[in-house]
Amino acid sequence: MKRFCSILLALCFVASFSSVVAAASASAPFTTTPMMAAGTRHTVALRADGTVWSWGLNWHGQLGNGTSGRGVQTTPVRALIDNVTAITAGSDFTMALRADGTVWAWGSNGGGRLGDGTTTSRHIPVQVQGLSNVTAIAAGGVHSVALREDGTVWAWGGNGRGQLGNGTSTNAATPTPVQANISNVTAIAAGHSRTMALRADGTVATWNSVERHWENLFSTTPVQAKDLENVTAISAGDDHAAALRADGTVWSWGANFQGILGNGTQNYSAVPVQAETLNNVTAIAVSGGFYGSGGHSVALRNDGSVWIWGIYEVVIAPAGDDAFSQYDGRFYTSPVQLTALSNIIAIAAGRGQALAMDDDGYVWVWGADFEASYDIGTIVWDTNPARISAPDGGGYLNLLVTTPGNGGNNGNNGNNGNNGNNGNGAAQNTIFSTGWASTWYNWILFFVFFGWIWMWFF
């Protein structure tokens, strides 16, 4: 009988200890890899705690904090979503991938780009319908793309140029599968009206109407990019695309306004051409430009340096009725180093702006001054990278910091791991926290353990 009771108590001990471990796991803070995304007129950052912060224009609610307006948000505000693992931004809208594999979107919903079955703009995140087990997302101008863990690609939103890849030019307010001749995809990218997919074998597929700039004109189904292999990363702009190969070289094709292909010319190329004098690259980002400017390209090398080509400096003046005309500019047809930055670990590019994160977690931005463009009437391309301010206006935004909080808005008092960095307290991450004896599972653990000892020895 003693042996039976001992075994029973031992089992209770194991069960009680399991509850302690489960409780500890539940209190552990959520963490993810920080990243940045630049839309047409707003910018988004993902912090290591899974929270999303945005700034810029908010005409359609693309900042995701429940508001909208014609002004410019000059400091980051928190979007009403958490547990995010990836972000992307398009033309006045934002998307986020959560840890559970679901996709959420907010902002402008023209063409159904938010994927909620409507065309109604949203000021707070709404879930994209019918999608699960998603591993990557990409936002274009008016369309959205998602990659599922089975290697299939899904797209929705505006489709006037075939960018959804389903063989039609009809808009879709909910996700539709890209045609079956694309599979084993490991990464996706979306430009203004184009979509790209990187396959597991290192080849690249593209689809969309590319007007006069890509070889496969008006393709509404995936076609393979020619003369391109061993690719490890892709990026899509308005009129050009780029691929990073395993050997650290960058290859681009399409339009070449202001030298955005980086091959020393301004000549259009239907096949990939190599960016000059650039090697040991670990990341790439390309985007379109403003009102006649060709766009820009950014590359990150393994030494933490940032290299740029294409449009670098532009001043644009109003031409009446919200139209603009470029009257001055500077561009590079070959990559040049942005010497103001060092120790960079991540980059991003949007229409008229670019971003970099240093190894301390601070975010740097350069490009169009949207506040000037909409409050004064001119767009000024600022060539000097500047750090983004912290949400509370004190110090600078840091994407690596999780706890304690630094006064971000929509935060609380730090009562859990996901929100501790946005309030005034720190999240707990211990099994036996202060006041441990007040928890029921610790009392059970105490009595079961000593009861087992008593039964065994006495």
N, C-alpha and C positions, 0 to 999 in steps of 0.2 A: 504493500500500500504506500509505504514511504517512497519507493522508487517511482510509482505511478504519479504521486503528487509532485515529485521533483521534476519529472518530465513535463507535467502540465504547467508548472510554474516557469520552466525554461521556455516553453512555447509562448507563454504570455510575455516573457521578457523579450523574446525576439519580435513579437508583434508590437510591443510598446516601443522598442528601439526603432522599428520601421516607421512608426508614426512620427517619431522625433526627426528622422531623416527626411521624411516627406514634408514635415513642417519647415525644416531648414531649407529644402529645395524651393518650397513655395515662396519663401521670403527672399531668395537670392535675386539680386537686381538683374534685369534684362540688359544684355549688352549686344552690340552689333558693330559692324565696320562703318565708320563715318564716311559720308560721301557728299557731293554737291551736284546740283543740276541748275542749268540756266535756261529759262524760257525766253519768250519773245520780249517781254517787258517786266519780268519778275525773276527772282532768284530763290532757290530752295536749298536748305542744308539739313542733313541728317546727322544727329549727334549720336554718340556711342551708347546712349541710354535708350535709343529707339524713338526719340521725339523728333518732330519736324519743325523747322523754323524757316520763315520766309520774309522777304522784303521786296519793295518795288511797287509797281502798280497793282491795284486791287479792284479794277473796274467790274470784274465779273466774279469776285469772290475767290480768286485764284490763290490767295494767301491761306485760305482754309480756316480762318479764326472766327467765322460766323458773321463777318461784316463785308461790306463792299463800299466803294466810293471812288470819286474822281481824283483824290489826292494821291500823294506818293508816301509810302511807308518807308522811312529812312533807317529804321532800326528793326531787327528781327522780331517777329511775333510768332507765337506758337500755334501751329495747326492743331485742330481738335482730333488728334489720333495718336496712338502710341503703339509700341511693339512693332515698329517699322524696321525692315531690313534693307529696303532699296527705295529710291525716289527717282522721278524723272519729271521734266517740265516741258510743255509745248506752248502753243500760242494761246496764252491767257488761261491755261489750265494746268493742273498738277496731278500726278498719280503717285501712289505709294503701294508697295508690296509689304504685307504684314507677315509675321513669323509663321502664321498658320497657313500660308499659301494663298490667301485671298488678296484681291486687288481693290483698292479704293481710289476714288477720284473726286476732284472738286474744281470749280471755276466755270469757264465758258463751256457750253454743251452744244454748240453749233455742230450739226451733222451727226449728233449722238456720240461725240468723242468721249463722254464720261461712262458710256456703257451701261447706264441704268435703265434703258428702255425708253427714255424720253429725250427731248432736246431742251430741257429746262436747265438753266444754269444753277449751280449749287454753291452755297457759301460755306458749307461744311462737308466733310468727306461722306460720300455715299459708296456703297459696295457695287462693284461691277458684277453684273448678273451672270450666272452660269459658269463661273471660272473657279477652279480649285487646283491645288498642287502646282501653283505657278512658281517659277524660279527666277524669272527676269522680266522686266518691263521696259518699254520704250515709248516716248511720246513724240509724235510728229507735229506738223502744223495744225491739222484738224483731225488727225487720226491717232489711234493708240494700238499698241502691239504687246502681246504677252507670250512668253515661252513657258510651256509646261514641262514638268519633270520627265515626261515621256518623249521629249524632243519635238513635240508638235508646236506649231505657231498659230496663234489666234489674233485676229485684228478686228477693229470696229471704228466707227466714226465716219468722217468724210471720205468719199471714194470716187470723187469726180475724175481722178487721174489714175484709177486702178491701184491705189496704194494699199488696199486691203488684200490684194493677191488672191481673190476668189473668182477671178475670171469675169467680173462684172465692173460697172462703174456706178453702182447703186450704193448709197449710204447705208450704214447699219448701226442701229442704236444699241445693239447687243453683240457680244463677240461672235465672230464667224471663223471657221477654220480656213487657214490658207490652204490652197489646193494640195492634194496628196503627193505631188512630186517634190515636196520639200519635207525632209525628215532628218533625224539624228542631228538636230540643231543644238548648238551649245551657247550661242550668244545672238542677240538681235540688236538692231539699230534703226532709228527712224529719222528721216530728214523732213523738210517741209512737206514734200509730196512723194516721198519715196521710202522704201523699206529694204533692209538688208538682213541677211541671216548668215551666220558662220556655222558651217557643218563640222562634225567631229573629225572629218578627214582633212581639215584645213582649207577647204574650198569655200567660196562665197557665192551666195545666190542673191539676186536683186529682183525687185518687181516694182512697177509703178509706171506712170507716164513721166518721162524725164524730158519732155519737150525736145529741144534740139541738142541737149548736152550729153546724153549718154548714148551708147551704141544701140541698146535695145529700146527703141522708142515706143512709148505707149504700151508697154508690156503689162498686162493685168494678171499675169501668173509668173511664178519664179523662173528665172533663167540664170545660168551660171556665168559669173564674171570670168572673162577670158584672161589667160596668161597670169593666173594668180593662184598660188598654192602655199602651203605651210604658214597659213595665216593664224594669228593668235588673238587678234582684236580688230574691231571694225568701228567706224564712225561715219555718220551721214550728215551732209549739209543740205543747203538748198539746191545747188547745181553741181555739187561735186561730192565725192566719197573718198574715204581713206581706209587703208588696211595696214596693220602692223604685222610683219612677218616674224617668224621664230628667230631669225638672225639679227633682229633689232633694227631693220630698215623699214622705212615708211613708203608706201606706194599709194598714189592717188589717181583719179580719173574723173572726167567730166569737164565742166566749164573751168576756165583758168583766168577769170577776171582778176586783175590786180595780183596775179601770181599765186593763187591759192593752191595750186598743185605743188608748188615748191621746187620745180625743176629748172628754174632760171629763165622761164619764158612766160608768155601770156597766151600761149596757143592751146586751144581745146584739144583734149586727147580722149579718144574712145576706149583706149586700153590703159591699164595702169602704168604710170611712170614713177620713177624713184625720186624722192625728195633729195636734193643735193646735199652732200657733205654732212649727212646726219646718220648716226649709228648708235648702237647701245640704247635704243629707245625702249621704254617699258610701258608707256601709255600714250594714247592719242585722243584728240578731241577736235572736231571741226564743226563749223556752223556757217550759216548764210550771213549776209550783211544787210545794210539799211539803204533803201532808196537809191539803188543803182550801184552801190558798192558790192564787191564780189564776195565778201565774207573773209573768214580767217581760219587758220589752222594752228593748233598748239600740240607740242610734243614734250613729254617728260623723259629725260635720260636717267640712266641708272646711277648717275652721280648727284641726282637731285636738282639738276639744272633744267630750266624751262626754255624752249625754243619756239619761235613764232614765225609765221610767214603769211602772206596775203595782206589784207588791209590792216594798217597799224594805227593810223591817225586820220580822223576825218572830222571836218566841221561842216555842219549842214544847216542851212538857213531856210526859214519858211517861205513857201512860194504861193501862199494863199489857199484858203479852203482846206486846211489841214494837210496840204501837200508840201513836200520838201524837195529841194534841189541841192545836190552836192556842189560845193564850189571850191573846196580845197581838200587835199588828202595826201597821204604818204603810205606806201606799201612796199613789201619786200617780195621778190619773186623766188628767193632762196631762204632757207631757215637762218635766223639770227638768234643769238642768245638774249634772253631778257635778263640782263645782269642784275637788276634790282631784286631778283628773287634767288634764294638758295635753299637747300635742304627741303625741297618740296617732295611730297609723297603722293599727291593726287591732284588731278586737273579736271576742268570741265569747260565747255564752251557753249554759249548761246548766241542768239542773233544780236550782234553788237556788243558782246561782253565776254569775258573769260575769267576763270576762277582758278585758284591754286590753294592747296592746304599744306602748310609746313609740318615738320615732324613734331612740333609742339602742339599741333591741333588748331592753329589760328588760320583763318580764311582771308585770302587776299583777292582783290577784284580789280580789274581794269577794263576800260571800254566806254560805252555810251553813258553819259550822265543823264539819266531819265528825269531827275528832278529839274535839271536845267531845261530839258527838252519840253516839258509840259508846263513849267511855271514861268519860264522866260521866253521860250519860243525858238531856241536853238538847241541842236544836239551836239555836244562836244565829246569827242573821243579822248578820254583821259589816259595818257600813256604811262602814268605813274601808278603802279599797284598800291592799293591802300587796304589796310586791315578793316574788316567789318566790326562795327561796334557791338558790344554785348547787348542783350535784350533790355537790361535795366539802364542802359546808357553809361554804365561804369565799366571801363576796361574794354576788352575785345571779345568777340564771339570765339569760343573754344569748343571744337567738336569732340575732343577726346575726354573732356571733363564730364564725369557722371555725378559725383557727390563730393561735397555738399552743394546745395543750390546757390545760384548767383542772382536771384531776383527776377527770373523770367516770368512772363505773364502766363495766366491760366495754370499756374503751379499751385501746389498745396503745401502742407507743412512737412512734407517728406515722410509720409506714412507708408510708403512702399517703394520698391526698388525702381519702378518706372518713373516716378514723379519726384523723387527725392532731390534731384538736381534743379528743379524749377521752383522749389519753395524755400523755406528758411531752415530746413533740417536735413539730416542725412538718413538714408535708408539703412535698416538693420540687416546684417548678414551673418548672424551667429546662431548656433544651435541653442546655447544657454545664454540668453541675453540677460541684461540687468533685471532682477526680479524673477529669476528662472523658476523658483519654487512655487510661484503663483500659477503656473500652467498645469493643467490637469494631467497631461501626458508625462510630465516630469515626476509628479506625485506617484503615478502608477508605476513608473520605472523604478522609483525608489523602493516602494513596498514589495514589488515583485522580485527585485534583485535580492533584497535581504531575506525575503520569505524563502527563496530558493536556497540560500546559504543555510538557513535554519533547518529546513527539511533535510538537506544533504548531510549535515554534520551532527545534528541532534536527534 
